[in-house]
Amino acid sequence: LGFRLRNRVPAGFAQEYVYSALGGWVGTLAAGVLVDWFLPFVYNIALRGFRASVLAWLFIGGLASIEQMYRQDE
């Protein structure tokens, strides 16, 4: 989703959000390799892990909303 949006959104906040969400996703994948922060469960990383991983999922949700906003413009 992020790779498709990179060049479709105009320069400004939306494009910077897409790039930052892509960078955050790469960081989340790297952290997910080290520990269970990608999809944490209470029994292995506790609620602290949910707080750490929820930010990445919120940014991905933001990508989906930006995609919907610019899909309506086309």
Phi and psi in degrees as a GROMACS rama.xvg file:
@    title "Ramachandran Plot"
@    xaxis  label "Phi"
@    yaxis  label "Psi"
@TYPE xy
-66.3375  -38.3905  GLY-2
-67.0215  -34.5453  PHE-3
-68.4158  -36.1452  ARG-4
-79.7259  -17.6883  LEU-5
-49.7169  -47.1838  ARG-6
-102.999  -4.88598  ASN-7
-88.627  -26.5808  ARG-8
-88.4837  150.436  VAL-9
-72.2508  160.509  PRO-10
-62.7546  145.749  ALA-11
130.999  -149.604  GLY-12
-60.6084  -43.8069  PHE-13
-62.5315  -43.3802  ALA-14
-67.5995  -40.343  GLN-15
-66.662  -35.0114  GLU-16
-64.5183  -41.9366  TYR-17
-62.0211  -45.8609  VAL-18
-65.3929  -39.7885  TYR-19
-69.5685  -35.5744  SER-20
-67.7082  -36.8541  ALA-21
-64.6163  -43.7925  LEU-22
-64.0652  -39.9962  GLY-23
-65.1989  -35.9422  GLY-24
-66.4767  -39.8437  TRP-25
-63.2909  -42.4708  VAL-26
-64.0518  -37.5832  GLY-27
-66.1945  -40.2033  THR-28
-64.873  -39.6969  LEU-29
-64.9982  -41.625  ALA-30
-68.5383  -33.3389  ALA-31
-66.3273  -27.6118  GLY-32
-69.0921  -36.5922  VAL-33
-79.7859  -42.1129  LEU-34
-139.504  -178.418  VAL-35
-91.3906  51.098  ASP-36
-91.3693  -8.37483  TRP-37
-70.997  -54.6885  PHE-38
-130.388  81.5841  LEU-39
-74.5234  153.161  PRO-40
-120.549  153.13  PHE-41
-62.9394  -33.792  VAL-42
-76.9047  -15.6047  TYR-43
-114.636  -20.4548  ASN-44
-139.027  -3.17751  ILE-45
70.019  -171.939  ALA-46
-71.3058  -21.6693  LEU-47
-60.894  -36.094  ARG-48
-66.8922  -34.9815  GLY-49
-64.6771  -41.335  PHE-50
-63.0938  -36.6165  ARG-51
-73.2966  -35.1117  ALA-52
-89.2782  -19.2045  SER-53
-66.7877  -28.3046  VAL-54
-63.3794  -41.746  LEU-55
-63.5147  -41.1726  ALA-56
-69.4189  -32.0077  TRP-57
-66.5974  -39.8318  LEU-58
-65.9531  -37.0896  PHE-59
-66.0948  -38.2917  ILE-60
-63.249  -36.6078  GLY-61
-63.6775  -37.7717  GLY-62
-61.9385  -41.4781  LEU-63
-63.9814  -38.4793  ALA-64
-71.2375  -37.2838  SER-65
-64.1142  -39.809  ILE-66
-61.629  -40.0359  GLU-67
-68.1885  -38.3778  GLN-68
-63.7038  -42.8866  MET-69
-85.8149  -14.5451  TYR-70
-71.5961  -36.3766  ARG-71
-67.2553  -27.3675  GLN-72
-74.0499  -21.7785  ASP-73
